[in-house]
Amino acid sequence: MVAPDGGFVGPVKRSITIAGHQTSISLEPLFWQALEQEAVRRALPLSALVAQIDALRIVERDPPNLASALRTWLLVQWCDKDASGSH
């Protein structure tokens, strides 16, 4: 077992525009990188991908905060890729 490349790094806060308003999100750099890769893969701006995930989050009965929703969504994407062998 080894630590991630670059070690363990705490959250980094970034501002992003969702639905016309600025919001700050704190995520670890690995999650920002994964979100950026998913945005490129889907041919979307990062803010558009985050807005789509935010919209999915809002329909939940007891929605988590946006950062938690982003991490969860990314983990599901990773697990789906792993299950399909496209990792």
C-alpha positions as CSV (number, residue, x, y, z in Angstrom):
1,M,0.0,0.0,0.0
2,V,1.3,3.4,-0.9
3,A,0.2,7.0,-0.5
4,P,-1.2,8.9,-3.5
5,D,1.2,10.7,-5.8
6,G,2.0,14.0,-4.1
7,G,0.9,12.6,-0.7
8,F,-2.4,13.3,1.1
9,V,-3.5,16.9,0.5
10,G,-6.4,18.7,2.1
11,P,-9.3,20.4,0.3
12,V,-8.7,23.3,-2.0
13,K,-11.4,26.0,-2.3
14,R,-12.4,27.1,-5.8
15,S,-15.2,29.5,-6.9
16,I,-17.5,28.3,-9.7
17,T,-20.6,29.7,-11.3
18,I,-23.7,27.6,-11.1
19,A,-27.0,28.7,-12.5
20,G,-25.7,32.3,-12.8
21,H,-24.4,32.6,-9.2
22,Q,-20.9,32.1,-7.7
23,T,-20.4,29.5,-5.1
24,S,-17.3,28.1,-3.4
25,I,-16.5,24.4,-3.3
26,S,-13.8,22.8,-1.3
27,L,-12.4,19.5,-2.7
28,E,-9.1,17.7,-2.5
29,P,-7.0,18.2,-5.6
30,L,-7.5,14.6,-6.8
31,F,-11.3,15.2,-6.9
32,W,-10.8,18.5,-8.9
33,Q,-8.6,16.6,-11.4
34,A,-11.2,13.9,-11.7
35,L,-14.0,16.4,-12.2
36,E,-11.9,18.2,-14.9
37,Q,-11.3,14.9,-16.7
38,E,-15.0,14.0,-16.6
39,A,-15.9,17.4,-18.0
40,V,-13.4,17.0,-20.9
41,R,-14.7,13.4,-21.5
42,R,-18.2,14.8,-21.7
43,A,-17.2,17.8,-23.7
44,L,-18.6,20.2,-21.1
45,P,-17.2,23.1,-19.2
46,L,-16.4,22.2,-15.6
47,S,-19.1,24.6,-14.4
48,A,-21.7,22.9,-16.6
49,L,-20.8,19.4,-15.2
50,V,-21.0,20.7,-11.6
51,A,-24.3,22.3,-12.4
52,Q,-25.7,19.0,-13.7
53,I,-24.5,17.2,-10.6
54,D,-25.9,20.0,-8.4
55,A,-29.3,19.6,-10.1
56,L,-29.3,15.8,-9.4
57,R,-28.4,16.5,-5.8
58,I,-31.2,19.0,-5.3
59,V,-33.9,16.4,-6.1
60,E,-32.9,14.3,-3.2
61,R,-35.1,14.3,-0.1
62,D,-32.3,15.2,2.2
63,P,-29.6,16.5,-0.2
64,P,-25.9,16.4,1.0
65,N,-23.8,19.4,0.5
66,L,-22.4,20.0,-3.0
67,A,-18.9,18.9,-2.2
68,S,-20.1,15.6,-0.8
69,A,-22.4,15.1,-3.8
70,L,-19.5,15.7,-6.2
71,R,-17.3,13.2,-4.4
72,T,-20.0,10.6,-4.4
73,W,-20.8,11.1,-8.0
74,L,-17.2,10.8,-9.0
75,L,-16.8,7.6,-7.0
76,V,-19.9,6.1,-8.7
77,Q,-18.4,7.0,-12.1
78,W,-15.1,5.4,-11.1
79,C,-16.8,2.2,-9.9
80,D,-18.9,2.0,-13.0
81,K,-15.8,2.3,-15.2
82,D,-14.0,-0.3,-13.0
83,A,-17.0,-2.7,-13.4
84,S,-17.1,-2.2,-17.1
85,G,-13.3,-2.7,-17.4
86,S,-12.8,0.7,-19.0
87,H,-10.4,2.0,-16.3
